[in-house]
Amino acid sequence: MKPTPSPVTNDCSAGVPPAVAGASRPAAPLWATLVATFFGAGRLKPGPGTWGSLATIIVWGLVSLRIPPASRTWATLIAAAAVTLIGIPAATLVARSSSLKDPQFVVIDEVAGQLVALIAVPLAWKTFLAGLILFRIFDIWKPFPIRRLERLPDGAGIVVDDLGAGLYALAVMHLLLHSGLLIR
C-alpha cells in the first residue's frame, strides 16, 4: 500500500511556504519604475537595451553641449556614478516586484554602462555611434569577468555587469581614438 502524499509534497512553489506561493508582489514605487526603465525607454521593442543605450547617447549628447569641454570628462564620470547609485536601488525594487532576476525592461544598467563608454570621448556622431556599437557588443557578449558580475545580488547584479561592459567599450574606444582610426 502506497502512502498518500501530503498536500505540501504536491506543492510546486519550490520551497515557498503555501501561504506565500500564490501571493502577488506589490508594485515598485513610481520613481523606481521611471528610473529603472529610463523614463519608458525600456518598454520599447524590439531590443529594450539598445533603446536604453540610444536614449542615453541622445540625452547625454544634448546635455554635453551645455558643459564646457574641459569639464566634460568629470561630468561624464559624475553622471555615470549618479546613475549607478540611483539605478541599483531602482533596479532592485523593480526586479523584486516583477519576480524576475533581470527584467528586460530595466535599462538603467545600459544607461550607466553607456555613460562609462563615453568617458573622455569627443562629441561627434562617429564617436557616439562607435560607443553605442562597442557597448552593445560587450553587453551582449559579456566577456570575462562580466558574466560573473551578474551573480551579485539584486540591482547590483543588474547594473554592475553593464559597468564592466562599459569599461571594455571605453578601452577599445580609446584605442581607436589614440590610433587615429576613429576621428580624422
PAGURO-81081 format. One record per residue (C-alpha): residue number from 1; residue in one letter; x, y, z. Coordinates in Angstrom, 3 decimals, padded with zeros to 6 digits, always signed. Layout:
BEGIN
<r num="NUM" residuo="a" xx="X" yy="Y" zz="Z"/>
...
***
This chain:
BEGIN
<r num="1" residuo="m" xx="+000.000" yy="+000.000" zz="+000.000"/>
<r num="2" residuo="k" xx="+001.422" yy="+003.387" zz="-001.110"/>
<r num="3" residuo="p" xx="+001.370" yy="+006.263" zz="+001.352"/>
<r num="4" residuo="t" xx="-000.865" yy="+009.153" zz="+000.328"/>
<r num="5" residuo="p" xx="+001.217" yy="+012.202" zz="-000.482"/>
<r num="6" residuo="s" xx="+000.578" yy="+015.192" zz="+001.690"/>
<r num="7" residuo="p" xx="-000.584" yy="+018.458" zz="+000.076"/>
<r num="8" residuo="v" xx="+002.787" yy="+020.044" zz="+000.861"/>
<r num="9" residuo="t" xx="+004.722" yy="+017.492" zz="-001.251"/>
<r num="10" residuo="n" xx="+002.485" yy="+018.270" zz="-004.251"/>
<r num="11" residuo="d" xx="+003.142" yy="+021.995" zz="-003.882"/>
<r num="12" residuo="c" xx="+005.024" yy="+023.369" zz="-006.938"/>
<r num="13" residuo="s" xx="+006.177" yy="+026.562" zz="-005.277"/>
<r num="14" residuo="a" xx="+009.795" yy="+025.381" zz="-004.939"/>
<r num="15" residuo="g" xx="+010.228" yy="+025.798" zz="-001.226"/>
<r num="16" residuo="v" xx="+007.995" yy="+028.838" zz="-000.810"/>
<r num="17" residuo="p" xx="+005.509" yy="+028.414" zz="+002.027"/>
<r num="18" residuo="p" xx="+001.966" yy="+027.705" zz="+000.692"/>
<r num="19" residuo="a" xx="+000.583" yy="+030.927" zz="+002.176"/>
<r num="20" residuo="v" xx="+003.082" yy="+032.951" zz="+000.121"/>
<r num="21" residuo="a" xx="+003.295" yy="+030.831" zz="-003.035"/>
<r num="22" residuo="g" xx="+000.381" yy="+032.441" zz="-004.879"/>
<r num="23" residuo="a" xx="+000.639" yy="+035.899" zz="-003.347"/>
<r num="24" residuo="s" xx="+001.229" yy="+038.793" zz="-005.710"/>
<r num="25" residuo="r" xx="+004.053" yy="+041.190" zz="-005.036"/>
<r num="26" residuo="p" xx="+003.473" yy="+044.889" zz="-004.504"/>
<r num="27" residuo="a" xx="+004.270" yy="+047.145" zz="-007.439"/>
<r num="28" residuo="a" xx="+007.546" yy="+049.041" zz="-007.398"/>
<r num="29" residuo="p" xx="+007.296" yy="+052.739" zz="-006.497"/>
<r num="30" residuo="l" xx="+006.755" yy="+055.066" zz="-009.452"/>
<r num="31" residuo="w" xx="+010.186" yy="+056.700" zz="-009.040"/>
<r num="32" residuo="a" xx="+011.888" yy="+053.290" zz="-009.235"/>
<r num="33" residuo="t" xx="+009.941" yy="+052.296" zz="-012.341"/>
<r num="34" residuo="l" xx="+010.701" yy="+055.609" zz="-014.075"/>
<r num="35" residuo="v" xx="+014.402" yy="+055.352" zz="-013.242"/>
<r num="36" residuo="a" xx="+014.735" yy="+051.621" zz="-013.991"/>
<r num="37" residuo="t" xx="+013.044" yy="+051.952" zz="-017.402"/>
<r num="38" residuo="f" xx="+014.838" yy="+055.266" zz="-018.114"/>
<r num="39" residuo="f" xx="+011.521" yy="+057.050" zz="-018.344"/>
<r num="40" residuo="g" xx="+009.938" yy="+054.360" zz="-020.507"/>
<r num="41" residuo="a" xx="+012.783" yy="+053.639" zz="-022.963"/>
<r num="42" residuo="g" xx="+012.939" yy="+050.114" zz="-021.571"/>
<r num="43" residuo="r" xx="+009.362" yy="+049.496" zz="-022.696"/>
<r num="44" residuo="l" xx="+010.275" yy="+049.990" zz="-026.376"/>
<r num="45" residuo="k" xx="+010.506" yy="+046.912" zz="-028.584"/>
<r num="46" residuo="p" xx="+012.455" yy="+045.219" zz="-030.001"/>
<r num="47" residuo="g" xx="+015.660" yy="+045.312" zz="-028.022"/>
<r num="48" residuo="p" xx="+014.911" yy="+047.465" zz="-024.967"/>
<r num="49" residuo="g" xx="+018.611" yy="+047.509" zz="-024.018"/>
<r num="50" residuo="t" xx="+019.544" yy="+049.060" zz="-027.342"/>
<r num="51" residuo="w" xx="+016.766" yy="+051.639" zz="-026.953"/>
<r num="52" residuo="g" xx="+018.089" yy="+052.475" zz="-023.477"/>
<r num="53" residuo="s" xx="+021.614" yy="+052.922" zz="-024.855"/>
<r num="54" residuo="l" xx="+020.377" yy="+055.049" zz="-027.751"/>
<r num="55" residuo="a" xx="+018.303" yy="+057.237" zz="-025.422"/>
<r num="56" residuo="t" xx="+021.397" yy="+057.689" zz="-023.242"/>
<r num="57" residuo="i" xx="+023.504" yy="+058.827" zz="-026.179"/>
<r num="58" residuo="i" xx="+020.856" yy="+061.301" zz="-027.309"/>
<r num="59" residuo="v" xx="+020.275" yy="+062.754" zz="-023.838"/>
<r num="60" residuo="w" xx="+023.994" yy="+062.839" zz="-022.978"/>
<r num="61" residuo="g" xx="+024.845" yy="+064.397" zz="-026.337"/>
<r num="62" residuo="l" xx="+022.349" yy="+067.209" zz="-025.737"/>
<r num="63" residuo="v" xx="+023.451" yy="+067.734" zz="-022.130"/>
<r num="64" residuo="s" xx="+027.158" yy="+067.662" zz="-023.046"/>
<r num="65" residuo="l" xx="+026.749" yy="+070.533" zz="-025.477"/>
<r num="66" residuo="r" xx="+025.985" yy="+072.755" zz="-022.479"/>
<r num="67" residuo="i" xx="+029.022" yy="+071.617" zz="-020.471"/>
<r num="68" residuo="p" xx="+032.379" yy="+073.333" zz="-021.059"/>
<r num="69" residuo="p" xx="+034.753" yy="+070.963" zz="-022.893"/>
<r num="70" residuo="a" xx="+037.272" yy="+070.996" zz="-020.023"/>
<r num="71" residuo="s" xx="+034.588" yy="+069.711" zz="-017.630"/>
<r num="72" residuo="r" xx="+033.002" yy="+067.008" zz="-019.809"/>
<r num="73" residuo="t" xx="+035.156" yy="+064.121" zz="-018.623"/>
<r num="74" residuo="w" xx="+034.379" yy="+064.834" zz="-014.966"/>
<r num="75" residuo="a" xx="+030.723" yy="+065.431" zz="-015.804"/>
<r num="76" residuo="t" xx="+030.516" yy="+062.046" zz="-017.540"/>
<r num="77" residuo="l" xx="+032.171" yy="+060.304" zz="-014.572"/>
<r num="78" residuo="i" xx="+029.806" yy="+062.017" zz="-012.117"/>
<r num="79" residuo="a" xx="+026.772" yy="+061.219" zz="-014.276"/>
<r num="80" residuo="a" xx="+027.770" yy="+057.536" zz="-014.524"/>
<r num="81" residuo="a" xx="+028.299" yy="+057.362" zz="-010.747"/>
<r num="82" residuo="a" xx="+024.973" yy="+059.085" zz="-010.019"/>
<r num="83" residuo="v" xx="+023.077" yy="+056.819" zz="-012.416"/>
<r num="84" residuo="t" xx="+024.712" yy="+053.793" zz="-010.785"/>
<r num="85" residuo="l" xx="+023.902" yy="+054.928" zz="-007.237"/>
<r num="86" residuo="i" xx="+020.278" yy="+055.681" zz="-008.110"/>
<r num="87" residuo="g" xx="+019.930" yy="+052.793" zz="-010.561"/>
<r num="88" residuo="i" xx="+020.902" yy="+049.941" zz="-008.242"/>
<r num="89" residuo="p" xx="+018.081" yy="+050.502" zz="-005.718"/>
<r num="90" residuo="a" xx="+015.603" yy="+051.262" zz="-008.530"/>
<r num="91" residuo="a" xx="+016.538" yy="+048.070" zz="-010.389"/>
<r num="92" residuo="t" xx="+016.301" yy="+046.117" zz="-007.139"/>
<r num="93" residuo="l" xx="+012.773" yy="+047.339" zz="-006.409"/>
<r num="94" residuo="v" xx="+011.530" yy="+046.750" zz="-009.952"/>
<r num="95" residuo="a" xx="+013.139" yy="+043.298" zz="-010.221"/>
<r num="96" residuo="r" xx="+011.664" yy="+042.221" zz="-006.888"/>
<r num="97" residuo="s" xx="+008.196" yy="+043.478" zz="-007.804"/>
<r num="98" residuo="s" xx="+008.323" yy="+041.674" zz="-011.163"/>
<r num="99" residuo="s" xx="+009.691" yy="+038.442" zz="-009.625"/>
<r num="100" residuo="l" xx="+012.408" yy="+038.424" zz="-012.313"/>
<r num="101" residuo="k" xx="+016.152" yy="+038.421" zz="-011.605"/>
<r num="102" residuo="d" xx="+016.920" yy="+040.808" zz="-014.500"/>
<r num="103" residuo="p" xx="+013.796" yy="+042.116" zz="-016.256"/>
<r num="104" residuo="q" xx="+014.422" yy="+043.067" zz="-019.885"/>
<r num="105" residuo="f" xx="+012.594" yy="+046.380" zz="-019.458"/>
<r num="106" residuo="v" xx="+015.060" yy="+047.535" zz="-016.791"/>
<r num="107" residuo="v" xx="+017.559" yy="+049.585" zz="-018.822"/>
<r num="108" residuo="i" xx="+019.119" yy="+051.871" zz="-016.205"/>
<r num="109" residuo="d" xx="+022.067" yy="+049.466" zz="-016.338"/>
<r num="110" residuo="e" xx="+022.519" yy="+050.297" zz="-020.036"/>
<r num="111" residuo="v" xx="+022.415" yy="+053.999" zz="-019.160"/>
<r num="112" residuo="a" xx="+025.221" yy="+053.600" zz="-016.607"/>
<r num="113" residuo="g" xx="+027.342" yy="+051.376" zz="-018.869"/>
<r num="114" residuo="q" xx="+026.830" yy="+053.568" zz="-021.921"/>
<r num="115" residuo="l" xx="+027.945" yy="+056.631" zz="-019.961"/>
<r num="116" residuo="v" xx="+031.115" yy="+054.793" zz="-018.918"/>
<r num="117" residuo="a" xx="+031.789" yy="+054.005" zz="-022.587"/>
<r num="118" residuo="l" xx="+031.617" yy="+057.756" zz="-023.362"/>
<r num="119" residuo="i" xx="+034.119" yy="+058.989" zz="-020.739"/>
<r num="120" residuo="a" xx="+036.619" yy="+061.429" zz="-022.318"/>
<r num="121" residuo="v" xx="+035.187" yy="+060.842" zz="-025.775"/>
<r num="122" residuo="p" xx="+034.899" yy="+063.786" zz="-028.196"/>
<r num="123" residuo="l" xx="+031.388" yy="+064.939" zz="-029.088"/>
<r num="124" residuo="a" xx="+030.963" yy="+063.640" zz="-032.616"/>
<r num="125" residuo="w" xx="+028.472" yy="+061.372" zz="-034.308"/>
<r num="126" residuo="k" xx="+031.253" yy="+058.867" zz="-035.158"/>
<r num="127" residuo="t" xx="+032.347" yy="+058.521" zz="-031.538"/>
<r num="128" residuo="f" xx="+028.779" yy="+058.244" zz="-030.298"/>
<r num="129" residuo="l" xx="+027.962" yy="+055.589" zz="-032.905"/>
<r num="130" residuo="a" xx="+031.173" yy="+053.682" zz="-032.103"/>
<r num="131" residuo="g" xx="+030.410" yy="+053.951" zz="-028.384"/>
<r num="132" residuo="l" xx="+026.908" yy="+052.583" zz="-028.916"/>
<r num="133" residuo="i" xx="+028.097" yy="+049.671" zz="-031.036"/>
<r num="134" residuo="l" xx="+031.035" yy="+048.791" zz="-028.781"/>
<r num="135" residuo="f" xx="+028.969" yy="+048.952" zz="-025.608"/>
<r num="136" residuo="r" xx="+026.167" yy="+046.814" zz="-027.044"/>
<r num="137" residuo="i" xx="+028.689" yy="+044.222" zz="-028.297"/>
<r num="138" residuo="f" xx="+030.339" yy="+043.886" zz="-024.881"/>
<r num="139" residuo="d" xx="+026.991" yy="+044.000" zz="-023.053"/>
<r num="140" residuo="i" xx="+025.626" yy="+041.133" zz="-025.141"/>
<r num="141" residuo="w" xx="+028.888" yy="+039.132" zz="-025.360"/>
<r num="142" residuo="k" xx="+029.789" yy="+039.575" zz="-021.668"/>
<r num="143" residuo="p" xx="+033.481" yy="+038.599" zz="-021.788"/>
<r num="144" residuo="f" xx="+035.249" yy="+037.503" zz="-018.614"/>
<r num="145" residuo="p" xx="+034.638" yy="+038.535" zz="-015.839"/>
<r num="146" residuo="i" xx="+031.433" yy="+040.395" zz="-016.761"/>
<r num="147" residuo="r" xx="+029.176" yy="+037.324" zz="-016.651"/>
<r num="148" residuo="r" xx="+030.310" yy="+036.692" zz="-013.063"/>
<r num="149" residuo="l" xx="+029.220" yy="+040.183" zz="-012.043"/>
<r num="150" residuo="e" xx="+025.617" yy="+039.208" zz="-012.860"/>
<r num="151" residuo="r" xx="+025.756" yy="+036.954" zz="-009.792"/>
<r num="152" residuo="l" xx="+025.816" yy="+039.936" zz="-007.455"/>
<r num="153" residuo="p" xx="+022.540" yy="+040.297" zz="-005.565"/>
<r num="154" residuo="d" xx="+019.524" yy="+042.235" zz="-006.839"/>
<r num="155" residuo="g" xx="+020.133" yy="+045.560" zz="-008.588"/>
<r num="156" residuo="a" xx="+023.904" yy="+045.337" zz="-008.119"/>
<r num="157" residuo="g" xx="+024.000" yy="+042.278" zz="-010.394"/>
<r num="158" residuo="i" xx="+021.782" yy="+044.021" zz="-012.919"/>
<r num="159" residuo="v" xx="+023.820" yy="+047.246" zz="-013.067"/>
<r num="160" residuo="v" xx="+027.441" yy="+046.312" zz="-012.324"/>
<r num="161" residuo="d" xx="+027.842" yy="+043.876" zz="-015.223"/>
<r num="162" residuo="d" xx="+026.949" yy="+046.722" zz="-017.604"/>
<r num="163" residuo="l" xx="+029.578" yy="+048.909" zz="-015.963"/>
<r num="164" residuo="g" xx="+032.050" yy="+046.164" zz="-016.871"/>
<r num="165" residuo="a" xx="+030.815" yy="+046.159" zz="-020.468"/>
<r num="166" residuo="g" xx="+031.176" yy="+049.943" zz="-020.450"/>
<r num="167" residuo="l" xx="+034.799" yy="+049.643" zz="-019.313"/>
<r num="168" residuo="y" xx="+035.598" yy="+047.200" zz="-022.125"/>
<r num="169" residuo="a" xx="+033.922" yy="+049.551" zz="-024.640"/>
<r num="170" residuo="l" xx="+035.797" yy="+052.519" zz="-023.155"/>
<r num="171" residuo="a" xx="+039.149" yy="+050.752" zz="-023.549"/>
<r num="172" residuo="v" xx="+038.502" yy="+049.840" zz="-027.188"/>
<r num="173" residuo="m" xx="+037.100" yy="+053.319" zz="-027.898"/>
<r num="174" residuo="h" xx="+040.263" yy="+054.993" zz="-026.609"/>
<r num="175" residuo="l" xx="+042.461" yy="+052.560" zz="-028.552"/>
<r num="176" residuo="l" xx="+040.555" yy="+053.583" zz="-031.703"/>
<r num="177" residuo="l" xx="+040.824" yy="+057.275" zz="-030.821"/>
<r num="178" residuo="h" xx="+044.542" yy="+057.175" zz="-029.997"/>
<r num="179" residuo="s" xx="+045.373" yy="+055.125" zz="-033.081"/>
<r num="180" residuo="g" xx="+043.590" yy="+057.685" zz="-035.263"/>
<r num="181" residuo="l" xx="+041.187" yy="+055.118" zz="-036.697"/>
<r num="182" residuo="l" xx="+038.051" yy="+056.824" zz="-035.409"/>
<r num="183" residuo="i" xx="+038.451" yy="+060.606" zz="-035.734"/>
<r num="184" residuo="r" xx="+040.231" yy="+062.404" zz="-038.551"/>
***
